[in-house]
């Protein structure tokens, strides 16, 4: 392959090859790294070895047809790679799912705190802990006197508990990534915490309303935030599923759930809508079913405390609690999105087939070739260990190294008289870009094999925490 090319317009940002000091210089990078640092060594381990330790039970093998592939596979390259691809894809997605959820929650917490209007008092926190964080400290003592069902509800976890920095408002937020909130069990889990807190307002043992007022709290938000529709688009009034909304509102209006508690507060304690109107079931339901609003406010005229129930779609949630749209929030971090996961995963998938066909991966060959050139040591000493480089300078120097690495490999193979065919294409630009990606992976292998700054294969954990 003979190719001469300038620097690509695409700048790679790989956290696995970024010093800790620079990772911690930007919150977006820090949050990404925290959720992937034990996953990347797993991909690099499979990439270097050219294999995956496949663990499938017999029924799984039968369902996928992999059971038939234990026989003669001469010439069947895809058959040889099938179990590797299937298992890697399966375990990868099982690993990534929880990491995405945790990353999303941490990022939203950061955005809320950074806006300055609210402080996150708890994330994924038991209701007991949430109320304690708000200064309501004796609920656990009271709960011991209650039946086990009450104790169970206190142990239910709220996604976010916020307190306004002005001190007058708190918010209990249940966050759902998809408008598909599940069946009755999922909906019960969603609403149990709201039921419980509403019930506690006028409970003589809990006396929650008085405790809130004593803390200077005049408004309480119960927000159900739904971010995306079933097509993974940001949810809004033009693309939401009316049936999904009706199902959720129907569950809210059950006498055993929120409506039953609100009706009790209205009949026995004089609660009204915040505009002064009497509370009725039809009016309450109509407010929640309204496509453009989906929020209702009730008020206790004795204490003037206001209780909001909100169903927030997509940007309604972000604007309410971060002061910005999701697009604006993401635009602030456009240059701080790392390439680690897509890059290492995609290359590993492709290179497993290469290993099956030729006995080892291109990454392994390039790694061995570069060992003799001193390229890895040069990168460590002049770029990675250079504490004078800013983040932008480091990214520039890193991408320069990738470009030089690719040219070095082309030159070495030319000197050895070896063919360098990396992809099933004659597109030289695509092949050179893939060579650069292989150089990144080879450098990653050097870090992992030499445990640079503790980033070794032993850090691998397909779970979200190191076992």
C-alpha positions as a Markdown table, in Angstrom:
| # | Residue | x | y | z |
|---|---|---|---|---|
| 1 | Unk | 0.0 | 0.0 | 0.0 |
| 2 | Unk | 1.5 | 3.3 | -1.0 |
| 3 | Unk | -0.3 | 6.4 | 0.3 |
| 4 | Unk | 0.7 | 9.9 | 1.4 |
| 5 | Unk | -1.9 | 11.9 | 3.3 |
| 6 | Unk | -2.1 | 14.9 | 5.5 |
| 7 | Unk | -3.6 | 15.1 | 8.9 |
| 8 | Unk | -7.2 | 13.9 | 9.0 |
| 9 | Unk | -9.9 | 16.4 | 9.9 |
| 10 | Unk | -11.1 | 13.9 | 12.6 |
| 11 | Unk | -9.3 | 14.3 | 15.9 |
| 12 | Unk | -9.3 | 11.2 | 18.0 |
| 13 | Unk | -9.8 | 11.6 | 21.8 |
| 14 | Unk | -9.0 | 8.4 | 23.7 |
| 15 | Unk | -9.3 | 8.5 | 27.4 |
| 16 | Unk | -7.5 | 5.2 | 27.9 |
| 17 | Unk | -4.4 | 7.0 | 26.5 |
| 18 | Unk | -5.0 | 10.3 | 28.3 |
| 19 | Unk | -3.2 | 11.2 | 31.6 |
| 20 | Unk | -5.3 | 11.4 | 34.7 |
| 21 | Unk | -4.5 | 15.1 | 35.2 |
| 22 | Unk | -6.1 | 15.9 | 31.9 |
| 23 | Unk | -9.1 | 13.6 | 32.4 |
| 24 | Unk | -9.9 | 15.4 | 35.6 |
| 25 | Unk | -9.5 | 18.8 | 34.0 |
| 26 | Unk | -12.9 | 18.4 | 32.4 |
| 27 | Unk | -16.0 | 17.1 | 34.1 |
| 28 | Unk | -17.4 | 15.5 | 30.9 |
| 29 | Unk | -14.2 | 13.5 | 30.4 |
| 30 | Unk | -14.1 | 12.5 | 34.0 |
| 31 | Unk | -17.7 | 11.2 | 33.9 |
| 32 | Unk | -17.0 | 9.2 | 30.7 |
| 33 | Unk | -13.8 | 7.7 | 32.1 |
| 34 | Unk | -15.3 | 6.7 | 35.4 |
| 35 | Unk | -17.8 | 4.6 | 33.6 |
| 36 | Unk | -15.5 | 2.9 | 31.0 |
| 37 | Unk | -12.2 | 2.5 | 32.7 |
| 38 | Unk | -12.8 | -1.2 | 33.6 |
| 39 | Unk | -14.4 | -2.0 | 30.2 |
| 40 | Unk | -11.7 | -0.9 | 27.8 |
| 41 | Unk | -9.0 | -3.4 | 29.1 |
| 42 | Unk | -11.5 | -6.2 | 28.4 |
| 43 | Unk | -11.7 | -5.2 | 24.8 |
| 44 | Unk | -8.0 | -4.8 | 24.5 |
| 45 | Unk | -7.4 | -8.2 | 26.0 |
| 46 | Unk | -9.6 | -9.9 | 23.4 |
| 47 | Unk | -8.1 | -7.7 | 20.7 |
| 48 | Unk | -4.5 | -8.7 | 21.5 |
| 49 | Unk | -5.3 | -12.4 | 21.9 |
| 50 | Unk | -7.6 | -12.5 | 18.9 |
| 51 | Unk | -10.1 | -14.5 | 20.8 |
| 52 | Unk | -12.9 | -14.4 | 23.4 |
| 53 | Unk | -13.4 | -16.9 | 26.1 |
| 54 | Unk | -16.9 | -17.9 | 24.9 |
| 55 | Unk | -19.2 | -19.1 | 27.7 |
| 56 | Unk | -22.6 | -20.2 | 26.3 |
| 57 | Unk | -25.0 | -22.9 | 27.7 |
| 58 | Unk | -26.2 | -25.6 | 25.4 |
| 59 | Unk | -29.7 | -24.1 | 24.8 |
| 60 | Unk | -28.1 | -20.8 | 23.8 |
| 61 | Unk | -25.9 | -22.7 | 21.3 |
| 62 | Unk | -28.9 | -24.5 | 19.9 |
| 63 | Unk | -31.1 | -21.4 | 19.6 |
| 64 | Unk | -28.3 | -19.5 | 17.7 |
| 65 | Unk | -27.2 | -22.5 | 15.7 |
| 66 | Unk | -23.7 | -22.3 | 17.1 |
| 67 | Unk | -24.1 | -25.9 | 18.3 |
| 68 | Unk | -23.7 | -27.0 | 14.6 |
| 69 | Unk | -20.5 | -25.2 | 14.2 |
| 70 | Unk | -18.5 | -27.6 | 16.4 |
| 71 | Unk | -18.0 | -29.9 | 13.4 |
| 72 | Unk | -16.0 | -29.4 | 10.2 |
| 73 | Unk | -15.4 | -25.7 | 9.5 |
| 74 | Unk | -12.8 | -25.9 | 6.8 |
| 75 | Unk | -13.1 | -22.7 | 4.7 |
| 76 | Unk | -16.1 | -21.4 | 6.8 |
| 77 | Unk | -14.5 | -18.3 | 8.2 |
| 78 | Unk | -17.8 | -16.7 | 9.3 |
| 79 | Unk | -18.7 | -19.9 | 11.0 |
| 80 | Unk | -15.4 | -19.9 | 12.9 |
| 81 | Unk | -16.0 | -16.2 | 13.9 |
| 82 | Unk | -19.7 | -16.5 | 14.7 |
| 83 | Unk | -19.5 | -17.7 | 18.3 |
| 84 | Unk | -16.8 | -15.0 | 19.0 |
| 85 | Unk | -18.9 | -12.3 | 17.5 |
| 86 | Unk | -22.1 | -13.4 | 19.2 |
| 87 | Unk | -20.6 | -13.8 | 22.6 |
| 88 | Unk | -18.6 | -10.5 | 22.5 |
| 89 | Unk | -21.6 | -8.6 | 21.3 |
| 90 | Unk | -23.8 | -10.1 | 24.0 |
| 91 | Unk | -21.4 | -9.5 | 26.9 |
| 92 | Unk | -20.5 | -6.1 | 25.6 |
| 93 | Unk | -24.1 | -4.9 | 25.5 |
| 94 | Unk | -24.8 | -6.4 | 28.9 |
| 95 | Unk | -21.9 | -4.4 | 30.2 |
| 96 | Unk | -22.6 | -1.2 | 28.4 |
| 97 | Unk | -26.3 | -0.9 | 29.4 |
| 98 | Unk | -25.8 | -0.2 | 33.2 |
| 99 | Unk | -22.8 | 2.0 | 32.4 |
| 100 | Unk | -24.9 | 4.2 | 30.1 |
| 101 | Unk | -27.6 | 4.6 | 32.7 |
| 102 | Unk | -25.1 | 5.5 | 35.4 |
| 103 | Unk | -23.3 | 7.9 | 33.1 |
| 104 | Unk | -26.5 | 9.6 | 32.1 |
| 105 | Unk | -27.6 | 10.1 | 35.7 |
| 106 | Unk | -24.1 | 11.5 | 36.7 |
| 107 | Unk | -24.1 | 13.8 | 33.7 |
| 108 | Unk | -27.6 | 15.1 | 34.5 |
| 109 | Unk | -26.6 | 15.6 | 38.1 |
| 110 | Unk | -23.6 | 17.7 | 37.0 |
| 111 | Unk | -25.8 | 19.8 | 34.7 |
| 112 | Unk | -28.3 | 20.5 | 37.4 |
| 113 | Unk | -25.7 | 21.5 | 39.9 |
| 114 | Unk | -23.8 | 23.6 | 37.3 |
| 115 | Unk | -26.9 | 25.6 | 36.5 |
| 116 | Unk | -27.1 | 27.0 | 40.0 |
| 117 | Unk | -30.8 | 27.0 | 40.6 |
| 118 | Unk | -30.9 | 23.6 | 42.3 |
| 119 | Unk | -28.6 | 21.4 | 44.2 |
| 120 | Unk | -28.8 | 17.6 | 43.9 |
| 121 | Unk | -29.3 | 16.4 | 47.5 |
| 122 | Unk | -29.3 | 12.7 | 46.4 |
| 123 | Unk | -29.2 | 10.6 | 43.3 |
| 124 | Unk | -30.6 | 7.0 | 43.2 |
| 125 | Unk | -31.2 | 7.5 | 46.9 |
| 126 | Unk | -33.5 | 5.7 | 49.3 |
| 127 | Unk | -36.5 | 7.8 | 50.2 |
| 128 | Unk | -35.5 | 7.6 | 53.8 |
| 129 | Unk | -32.1 | 9.1 | 53.0 |
| 130 | Unk | -33.6 | 11.7 | 50.7 |
| 131 | Unk | -35.9 | 13.0 | 53.4 |
| 132 | Unk | -33.0 | 13.0 | 55.9 |
| 133 | Unk | -30.9 | 15.1 | 53.4 |
| 134 | Unk | -33.7 | 17.7 | 53.4 |
| 135 | Unk | -33.5 | 18.0 | 57.2 |
| 136 | Unk | -36.4 | 15.7 | 58.0 |
| 137 | Unk | -34.4 | 13.5 | 60.3 |
| 138 | Unk | -36.7 | 11.4 | 62.4 |
| 139 | Unk | -38.8 | 9.5 | 59.8 |
| 140 | Unk | -36.8 | 6.3 | 60.2 |
| 141 | Unk | -37.8 | 6.3 | 63.9 |
| 142 | Unk | -41.4 | 6.8 | 63.0 |
| 143 | Unk | -41.2 | 4.1 | 60.3 |
| 144 | Unk | -40.3 | 1.5 | 62.8 |
| 145 | Unk | -43.7 | 1.9 | 64.4 |
| 146 | Unk | -45.3 | 1.4 | 61.0 |
| 147 | Unk | -46.0 | -1.9 | 59.3 |
| 148 | Unk | -43.5 | -3.5 | 56.9 |
| 149 | Unk | -45.2 | -2.0 | 53.8 |
| 150 | Unk | -44.3 | 1.5 | 55.1 |
| 151 | Unk | -40.7 | 0.4 | 55.7 |
| 152 | Unk | -40.6 | -1.0 | 52.1 |
| 153 | Unk | -41.7 | 2.3 | 50.6 |
| 154 | Unk | -39.1 | 4.2 | 52.7 |
| 155 | Unk | -36.5 | 2.0 | 51.1 |
| 156 | Unk | -37.7 | 2.8 | 47.6 |
| 157 | Unk | -35.1 | 4.8 | 45.6 |
| 158 | Unk | -35.7 | 8.2 | 44.1 |
| 159 | Unk | -33.7 | 9.0 | 40.9 |
| 160 | Unk | -33.1 | 12.6 | 42.0 |
| 161 | Unk | -33.9 | 14.7 | 45.0 |
| 162 | Unk | -33.3 | 18.4 | 44.5 |
| 163 | Unk | -33.4 | 21.5 | 46.7 |
| 164 | Unk | -33.6 | 25.0 | 45.2 |
| 165 | Unk | -30.7 | 27.2 | 46.1 |
| 166 | Unk | -33.2 | 29.8 | 47.2 |
| 167 | Unk | -34.4 | 27.2 | 49.7 |
| 168 | Unk | -38.1 | 27.5 | 49.0 |
| 169 | Unk | -38.6 | 24.4 | 46.7 |
| 170 | Unk | -37.7 | 20.8 | 46.7 |
| 171 | Unk | -38.2 | 18.3 | 43.9 |
| 172 | Unk | -38.5 | 14.5 | 43.9 |
| 173 | Unk | -37.8 | 13.3 | 40.3 |
| 174 | Unk | -38.5 | 9.9 | 38.7 |
| 175 | Unk | -36.5 | 9.7 | 35.5 |
| 176 | Unk | -37.3 | 7.4 | 32.6 |
| 177 | Unk | -35.2 | 7.3 | 29.5 |
| 178 | Unk | -38.1 | 5.9 | 27.4 |
| 179 | Unk | -41.8 | 6.6 | 27.4 |
| 180 | Unk | -42.3 | 2.8 | 27.8 |
| 181 | Unk | -42.5 | 2.9 | 31.6 |
| 182 | Unk | -43.4 | -0.9 | 31.8 |
| 183 | Unk | -46.3 | -2.8 | 33.2 |
| 184 | Unk | -48.1 | -2.5 | 36.5 |
| 185 | Unk | -45.1 | -3.4 | 38.6 |
| 186 | Unk | -42.9 | -0.8 | 36.9 |
| 187 | Unk | -45.6 | 1.8 | 37.2 |
| 188 | Unk | -46.1 | 1.0 | 40.9 |
| 189 | Unk | -42.4 | 1.4 | 41.5 |
| 190 | Unk | -42.5 | 4.7 | 39.7 |
| 191 | Unk | -45.4 | 6.1 | 41.8 |
| 192 | Unk | -44.9 | 4.5 | 45.2 |
| 193 | Unk | -42.6 | 7.2 | 46.5 |
| 194 | Unk | -45.0 | 9.9 | 45.4 |
| 195 | Unk | -47.9 | 8.2 | 47.1 |
| 196 | Unk | -45.9 | 7.8 | 50.2 |
| 197 | Unk | -44.8 | 11.4 | 50.6 |
| 198 | Unk | -48.3 | 12.7 | 49.8 |
| 199 | Unk | -49.8 | 10.4 | 52.4 |
| 200 | Unk | -47.2 | 11.7 | 54.9 |
| 201 | Unk | -48.2 | 15.3 | 54.6 |
| 202 | Unk | -51.1 | 15.2 | 57.0 |
| 203 | Unk | -50.2 | 11.9 | 58.8 |
| 204 | Unk | -50.2 | 12.9 | 62.5 |
| 205 | Unk | -47.2 | 10.7 | 63.2 |
| 206 | Unk | -45.1 | 11.9 | 60.4 |
| 207 | Unk | -46.4 | 15.5 | 60.3 |
| 208 | Unk | -44.4 | 16.0 | 57.1 |
| 209 | Unk | -46.1 | 19.2 | 56.1 |
| 210 | Unk | -45.0 | 21.0 | 59.3 |
| 211 | Unk | -41.5 | 19.7 | 58.8 |
| 212 | Unk | -41.3 | 21.0 | 55.3 |
| 213 | Unk | -42.7 | 24.4 | 56.4 |
| 214 | Unk | -40.1 | 24.5 | 59.2 |
| 215 | Unk | -37.4 | 24.0 | 56.6 |
| 216 | Unk | -38.7 | 27.0 | 54.7 |
| 217 | Unk | -40.1 | 24.9 | 51.9 |
| 218 | Unk | -43.1 | 26.3 | 50.2 |
| 219 | Unk | -43.3 | 24.2 | 47.1 |
| 220 | Unk | -42.7 | 20.5 | 46.4 |
| 221 | Unk | -42.3 | 19.1 | 42.9 |
| 222 | Unk | -43.1 | 15.5 | 42.1 |
| 223 | Unk | -41.8 | 15.2 | 38.5 |
| 224 | Unk | -42.0 | 12.2 | 36.3 |
| 225 | Unk | -39.5 | 13.0 | 33.5 |
| 226 | Unk | -39.6 | 11.0 | 30.3 |
| 227 | Unk | -36.7 | 11.8 | 27.9 |
| 228 | Unk | -37.1 | 9.8 | 24.7 |
| 229 | Unk | -39.8 | 8.1 | 22.7 |
| 230 | Unk | -39.8 | 4.6 | 21.5 |
| 231 | Unk | -37.8 | 5.7 | 18.4 |
| 232 | Unk | -35.1 | 7.1 | 20.7 |
| 233 | Unk | -36.0 | 10.7 | 19.7 |
| 234 | Unk | -36.1 | 13.4 | 22.3 |
| 235 | Unk | -39.7 | 13.3 | 23.5 |
| 236 | Unk | -42.0 | 16.3 | 22.7 |
| 237 | Unk | -45.7 | 17.1 | 22.2 |
| 238 | Unk | -45.4 | 16.1 | 18.5 |
| 239 | Unk | -43.9 | 12.6 | 18.8 |
| 240 | Unk | -45.2 | 11.2 | 22.1 |
| 241 | Unk | -47.4 | 8.1 | 22.3 |
| 242 | Unk | -50.9 | 9.0 | 23.4 |
| 243 | Unk | -51.5 | 5.5 | 24.6 |
| 244 | Unk | -48.4 | 5.5 | 26.8 |
| 245 | Unk | -49.4 | 8.8 | 28.4 |
| 246 | Unk | -53.0 | 7.6 | 29.0 |
| 247 | Unk | -51.8 | 4.4 | 30.6 |
| 248 | Unk | -49.5 | 6.4 | 33.0 |
| 249 | Unk | -52.2 | 8.9 | 33.8 |
| 250 | Unk | -54.7 | 6.1 | 34.3 |
| 251 | Unk | -52.5 | 4.5 | 36.9 |
| 252 | Unk | -52.0 | 7.9 | 38.6 |
| 253 | Unk | -55.8 | 8.3 | 38.8 |
| 254 | Unk | -56.3 | 4.9 | 40.5 |
| 255 | Unk | -58.0 | 5.4 | 43.9 |
| 256 | Unk | -55.2 | 3.3 | 45.4 |
| 257 | Unk | -52.6 | 5.7 | 44.1 |
| 258 | Unk | -52.0 | 9.4 | 43.7 |
| 259 | Unk | -55.6 | 10.4 | 43.0 |
| 260 | Unk | -56.8 | 8.6 | 46.0 |
| 261 | Unk | -54.4 | 10.5 | 48.2 |
| 262 | Unk | -55.2 | 13.8 | 46.6 |
| 263 | Unk | -58.9 | 13.2 | 47.0 |
| 264 | Unk | -58.3 | 12.4 | 50.7 |
| 265 | Unk | -56.4 | 15.6 | 51.1 |
| 266 | Unk | -59.1 | 17.6 | 49.4 |
| 267 | Unk | -62.0 | 16.1 | 51.3 |
| 268 | Unk | -60.5 | 16.0 | 54.8 |
| 269 | Unk | -57.9 | 18.8 | 54.8 |
| 270 | Unk | -59.3 | 21.4 | 52.4 |
| 271 | Unk | -56.6 | 21.2 | 49.7 |
| 272 | Unk | -57.6 | 23.0 | 46.5 |
| 273 | Unk | -56.1 | 23.6 | 43.1 |
| 274 | Unk | -53.5 | 26.4 | 43.2 |
| 275 | Unk | -55.9 | 28.7 | 41.3 |
| 276 | Unk | -58.4 | 28.3 | 44.2 |
| 277 | Unk | -60.8 | 26.0 | 42.4 |
| 278 | Unk | -62.2 | 22.9 | 44.2 |
| 279 | Unk | -60.4 | 19.7 | 43.3 |
| 280 | Unk | -62.3 | 17.3 | 41.2 |
| 281 | Unk | -61.3 | 14.0 | 39.6 |
| 282 | Unk | -62.2 | 15.1 | 36.0 |
| 283 | Unk | -60.3 | 18.4 | 36.3 |
| 284 | Unk | -57.3 | 16.7 | 37.9 |
| 285 | Unk | -57.1 | 14.1 | 35.1 |
| 286 | Unk | -57.7 | 16.6 | 32.3 |
| 287 | Unk | -54.7 | 18.7 | 33.5 |
| 288 | Unk | -52.4 | 15.6 | 33.4 |
| 289 | Unk | -53.8 | 14.5 | 30.0 |
| 290 | Unk | -53.3 | 17.9 | 28.4 |
| 291 | Unk | -50.7 | 17.3 | 25.6 |
| 292 | Unk | -49.2 | 20.8 | 26.1 |
| 293 | Unk | -49.1 | 20.9 | 29.9 |
| 294 | Unk | -49.4 | 17.7 | 31.9 |
| 295 | Unk | -49.0 | 19.3 | 35.3 |
| 296 | Unk | -51.2 | 20.0 | 38.2 |
| 297 | Unk | -50.8 | 22.1 | 41.3 |
| 298 | Unk | -52.7 | 21.7 | 44.6 |
| 299 | Unk | -52.3 | 23.9 | 47.7 |
| 300 | Unk | -52.9 | 23.7 | 51.4 |
| 301 | Unk | -54.4 | 27.1 | 52.3 |
| 302 | Unk | -53.5 | 26.8 | 55.9 |
| 303 | Unk | -49.7 | 26.6 | 55.3 |
| 304 | Unk | -49.8 | 27.9 | 51.7 |
| 305 | Unk | -47.5 | 25.0 | 50.7 |
| 306 | Unk | -47.9 | 24.0 | 47.1 |
| 307 | Unk | -47.6 | 20.5 | 45.7 |
| 308 | Unk | -46.9 | 20.0 | 42.0 |
| 309 | Unk | -47.3 | 16.8 | 40.0 |
| 310 | Unk | -45.6 | 17.1 | 36.6 |
| 311 | Unk | -45.1 | 14.8 | 33.6 |
| 312 | Unk | -42.2 | 16.3 | 31.8 |
| 313 | Unk | -41.2 | 15.5 | 28.2 |
| 314 | Unk | -37.6 | 15.7 | 27.0 |
| 315 | Unk | -36.5 | 19.3 | 26.9 |
| 316 | Unk | -39.2 | 20.3 | 29.4 |
| 317 | Unk | -37.2 | 18.4 | 32.0 |
| 318 | Unk | -33.9 | 19.9 | 31.0 |
| 319 | Unk | -35.2 | 23.5 | 30.9 |
| 320 | Unk | -37.0 | 23.1 | 34.2 |
| 321 | Unk | -34.0 | 21.9 | 36.2 |
| 322 | Unk | -30.9 | 22.9 | 34.2 |
| 323 | Unk | -32.1 | 26.0 | 32.5 |
| 324 | Unk | -31.1 | 24.8 | 29.0 |
| 325 | Unk | -32.2 | 22.5 | 26.2 |
| 326 | Unk | -30.4 | 19.1 | 25.8 |
| 327 | Unk | -29.0 | 20.4 | 22.5 |
| 328 | Unk | -27.5 | 23.4 | 24.2 |
| 329 | Unk | -26.1 | 21.3 | 27.0 |
| 330 | Unk | -24.5 | 18.9 | 24.6 |
| 331 | Unk | -23.1 | 21.7 | 22.4 |
| 332 | Unk | -21.0 | 22.9 | 25.4 |
| 333 | Unk | -19.3 | 19.5 | 25.4 |
| 334 | Unk | -19.1 | 18.7 | 21.7 |
| 335 | Unk | -15.3 | 18.6 | 21.7 |
| 336 | Unk | -15.1 | 16.5 | 24.9 |
| 337 | Unk | -16.7 | 13.3 | 23.6 |
| 338 | Unk | -14.3 | 10.3 | 23.8 |
| 339 | Unk | -13.8 | 7.7 | 21.1 |
| 340 | Unk | -12.9 | 4.8 | 23.3 |
| 341 | Unk | -16.0 | 2.6 | 23.2 |
| 342 | Unk | -17.0 | 2.7 | 19.6 |
| 343 | Unk | -13.3 | 2.5 | 18.4 |
| 344 | Unk | -12.1 | -0.4 | 20.5 |
| 345 | Unk | -15.3 | -2.4 | 20.1 |
| 346 | Unk | -15.6 | -1.9 | 16.4 |
| 347 | Unk | -11.9 | -2.8 | 15.8 |
| 348 | Unk | -12.2 | -5.8 | 18.1 |
| 349 | Unk | -15.2 | -7.2 | 16.2 |
| 350 | Unk | -13.4 | -6.8 | 12.9 |
| 351 | Unk | -10.1 | -8.1 | 14.1 |
| 352 | Unk | -11.5 | -11.3 | 15.6 |
| 353 | Unk | -12.4 | -12.4 | 12.0 |
| 354 | Unk | -8.8 | -11.5 | 10.9 |
| 355 | Unk | -7.4 | -13.7 | 13.8 |
| 356 | Unk | -9.7 | -16.6 | 12.8 |
| 357 | Unk | -8.6 | -16.3 | 9.2 |
| 358 | Unk | -4.9 | -15.6 | 9.6 |
| 359 | Unk | -4.0 | -16.7 | 13.1 |
| 360 | Unk | -3.5 | -13.3 | 14.7 |
| 361 | Unk | -4.9 | -9.8 | 14.5 |
| 362 | Unk | -3.5 | -6.9 | 12.5 |
| 363 | Unk | -3.2 | -5.1 | 15.9 |
| 364 | Unk | -0.9 | -7.8 | 17.2 |
| 365 | Unk | 1.3 | -7.6 | 14.1 |
| 366 | Unk | 1.5 | -3.8 | 14.3 |
| 367 | Unk | 2.2 | -3.9 | 18.0 |
| 368 | Unk | 5.2 | -6.2 | 17.4 |
| 369 | Unk | 6.4 | -4.1 | 14.5 |
| 370 | Unk | 6.3 | -0.9 | 16.5 |
| 371 | Unk | 8.1 | -2.4 | 19.5 |
| 372 | Unk | 11.3 | -2.3 | 17.6 |
| 373 | Unk | 10.9 | 1.3 | 16.5 |
| 374 | Unk | 10.7 | 2.9 | 19.9 |
| 375 | Unk | 7.5 | 4.6 | 18.9 |
| 376 | Unk | 5.7 | 3.6 | 22.1 |
| 377 | Unk | 8.5 | 4.8 | 24.4 |
| 378 | Unk | 8.7 | 8.0 | 22.5 |
| 379 | Unk | 5.0 | 8.7 | 22.9 |
| 380 | Unk | 5.2 | 8.0 | 26.7 |
| 381 | Unk | 8.2 | 10.3 | 27.2 |
| 382 | Unk | 7.4 | 13.2 | 24.9 |
| 383 | Unk | 3.6 | 13.3 | 25.0 |
| 384 | Unk | 2.0 | 11.3 | 27.8 |
| 385 | Unk | 4.5 | 12.4 | 30.5 |
| 386 | Unk | 4.7 | 16.0 | 29.3 |
| 387 | Unk | 3.0 | 17.9 | 32.1 |
| 388 | Unk | 3.3 | 21.1 | 30.2 |
| 389 | Unk | 0.7 | 20.2 | 27.6 |
| 390 | Unk | -2.8 | 21.5 | 27.8 |
| 391 | Unk | -5.7 | 19.2 | 26.9 |
| 392 | Unk | -6.0 | 20.7 | 23.4 |
| 393 | Unk | -2.2 | 20.5 | 22.9 |
| 394 | Unk | -2.2 | 16.9 | 24.1 |
| 395 | Unk | -5.0 | 16.0 | 21.6 |
| 396 | Unk | -3.1 | 17.6 | 18.8 |
| 397 | Unk | 0.2 | 15.8 | 19.7 |
| 398 | Unk | -1.7 | 12.5 | 20.1 |
| 399 | Unk | -3.2 | 12.8 | 16.6 |
| 400 | Unk | 0.2 | 13.7 | 15.2 |
| 401 | Unk | 1.6 | 10.6 | 16.7 |
| 402 | Unk | -1.2 | 8.5 | 15.2 |
| 403 | Unk | -0.5 | 9.9 | 11.8 |
| 404 | Unk | 3.3 | 9.3 | 12.1 |
| 405 | Unk | 2.7 | 5.8 | 13.4 |
| 406 | Unk | 0.6 | 4.9 | 10.4 |
| 407 | Unk | 3.3 | 6.3 | 8.0 |
| 408 | Unk | 5.9 | 4.3 | 10.0 |
| 409 | Unk | 4.0 | 1.1 | 9.5 |
| 410 | Unk | 3.6 | 1.7 | 5.8 |
| 411 | Unk | 7.4 | 2.3 | 5.5 |
| 412 | Unk | 8.3 | -0.7 | 7.5 |
| 413 | Unk | 6.1 | -3.0 | 5.5 |
| 414 | Unk | 7.5 | -1.6 | 2.3 |
| 415 | Unk | 11.0 | -2.2 | 3.5 |
| 416 | Unk | 10.1 | -5.8 | 4.4 |
| 417 | Unk | 8.4 | -6.3 | 1.0 |
| 418 | Unk | 5.2 | -7.3 | 2.7 |
| 419 | Unk | 1.7 | -6.6 | 1.5 |
| 420 | Unk | -0.4 | -4.4 | 3.9 |
| 421 | Unk | -4.0 | -5.2 | 3.1 |
| 422 | Unk | -6.2 | -4.3 | 6.1 |
| 423 | Unk | -9.7 | -4.0 | 4.8 |
| 424 | Unk | -11.7 | -5.7 | 2.1 |
| 425 | Unk | -11.6 | -2.5 | 0.0 |
| 426 | Unk | -9.3 | -0.8 | -2.5 |
| 427 | Unk | -10.1 | 2.6 | -1.0 |
| 428 | Unk | -6.7 | 3.8 | 0.1 |
| 429 | Unk | -8.1 | 6.6 | 2.3 |
| 430 | Unk | -10.3 | 4.2 | 4.2 |
| 431 | Unk | -7.4 | 1.8 | 4.6 |
| 432 | Unk | -5.1 | 4.5 | 5.9 |
| 433 | Unk | -7.7 | 5.7 | 8.4 |
| 434 | Unk | -8.1 | 2.1 | 9.6 |
| 435 | Unk | -4.4 | 1.8 | 10.0 |
| 436 | Unk | -4.4 | 4.9 | 12.2 |
| 437 | Unk | -7.1 | 3.2 | 14.3 |
| 438 | Unk | -5.0 | 0.1 | 14.6 |
| 439 | Unk | -2.1 | 2.3 | 15.8 |
| 440 | Unk | -4.3 | 3.6 | 18.5 |
| 441 | Unk | -5.2 | 0.1 | 19.5 |
| 442 | Unk | -1.6 | -1.0 | 19.4 |
| 443 | Unk | -0.7 | 1.9 | 21.7 |
| 444 | Unk | -3.6 | 0.8 | 24.0 |
| 445 | Unk | -2.1 | -2.7 | 24.1 |
| 446 | Unk | 1.3 | -1.3 | 25.1 |
| 447 | Unk | -0.4 | 0.6 | 28.0 |
| 448 | Unk | -2.3 | -2.6 | 29.0 |
| 449 | Unk | 0.6 | -5.0 | 28.7 |
| 450 | Unk | 3.0 | -2.7 | 30.6 |
| 451 | Unk | 0.3 | -1.5 | 33.1 |
| 452 | Unk | 1.1 | 2.2 | 32.4 |
| 453 | Unk | -0.3 | 4.2 | 35.4 |
| 454 | Unk | -2.2 | 1.0 | 36.5 |
| 455 | Unk | -4.1 | 0.6 | 33.2 |
| 456 | Unk | -3.4 | -3.1 | 32.8 |
| 457 | Unk | -5.4 | -6.1 | 31.7 |
| 458 | Unk | -6.1 | -7.0 | 35.3 |
| 459 | Unk | -8.4 | -3.9 | 35.5 |
| 460 | Unk | -10.8 | -5.7 | 33.1 |
| 461 | Unk | -14.3 | -6.1 | 34.5 |
| 462 | Unk | -17.4 | -6.6 | 32.2 |
| 463 | Unk | -19.5 | -5.6 | 35.2 |
| 464 | Unk | -19.8 | -1.9 | 36.2 |
| 465 | Unk | -17.4 | -2.5 | 39.2 |
| 466 | Unk | -14.2 | -4.4 | 39.4 |
| 467 | Unk | -14.9 | -7.9 | 40.8 |
